[in-house]
Amino acid sequence: QLRGTRPPRPWVWAALAAHVLAFAVTAACNVPLNDALARATAPGAAREHFEYPWVAWNAVRTVLVTLALACLARALLLRG
C-alpha cells in the first residue's frame, strides 16, 4: 500500500478509544487507590496493601497509552 492512499481516520479513532480507556482506568482504579493511600495512618503497611494493585493498573494504563501512540504513528504514516 502506498503512503497517503488510505484514510488514517480509523487509526485516529482507535488512538482516541485507547486513550479514553486509559483515562477510565486512571479514574476508576488508580485515583481511588491514591486517595486511600493519602488517608492511611500507617503509610508503610498501606503501601504493602496498595502497591501491587496500583502497579498492575498502572501497567494497564501504560499499555493503553502505548497503543494509542502506535495508532497515531500508523495514522501519520498512512497520511504521508
C-alpha positions in Angstrom: 0.0 0.0 0.0 1.4 3.4 -1.0 1.6 6.1 1.6 -1.3 8.5 1.5 -3.7 6.2 -0.3 -5.7 5.0 2.8 -7.5 7.3 5.2 -5.9 7.4 8.6 -9.2 8.2 10.4 -9.8 4.6 11.8 -6.3 4.7 13.4 -7.1 8.1 15.0 -10.3 6.8 16.4 -8.5 3.7 17.7 -6.0 6.0 19.4 -8.8 8.1 20.9 -10.5 4.9 22.2 -7.3 3.6 23.8 -6.6 7.0 25.4 -10.2 7.2 26.8 -9.8 3.7 28.2 -6.5 4.7 29.9 -8.3 7.7 31.4 -11.1 5.5 32.6 -8.6 3.1 34.3 -6.9 6.1 36.0 -10.2 7.5 37.3 -11.7 4.1 38.3 -8.7 2.4 39.7 -5.5 4.4 40.3 -7.2 7.6 41.7 -9.2 5.7 44.4 -6.1 3.8 45.4 -4.1 7.1 45.6 -6.9 8.7 47.7 -7.0 5.7 50.1 -3.2 5.8 50.4 -3.3 9.5 51.3 -5.8 8.8 54.1 -3.8 5.9 55.5 -2.5 6.3 59.1 0.3 3.8 58.6 1.9 4.5 55.2 4.3 1.5 55.3 1.5 -1.0 55.9 -0.7 0.7 53.4 1.9 0.6 50.8 2.2 -3.1 51.1 -1.6 -3.4 50.6 -1.8 -0.9 47.7 1.4 -1.4 45.8 0.5 -4.5 43.8 -2.9 -3.3 42.5 -1.6 0.2 41.8 1.3 -1.1 39.8 -0.9 -3.6 37.9 -3.4 -0.9 36.9 -0.5 1.4 36.0 0.8 -1.3 33.7 -2.6 -1.4 32.0 -2.6 2.3 31.5 0.9 2.1 30.1 -0.1 -0.5 27.5 -3.2 1.6 26.6 -1.3 4.8 26.0 1.5 3.0 24.1 -1.2 1.5 21.9 -2.7 5.0 21.4 0.7 6.3 20.4 1.2 3.4 18.0 -2.2 4.1 16.4 -1.3 7.7 15.9 2.0 6.8 14.4 0.3 4.5 12.0 -2.2 7.3 11.1 0.7 9.6 10.4 2.4 7.0 8.2 -0.8 6.5 6.2 -1.3 10.2 5.8 2.1 10.6 4.2 
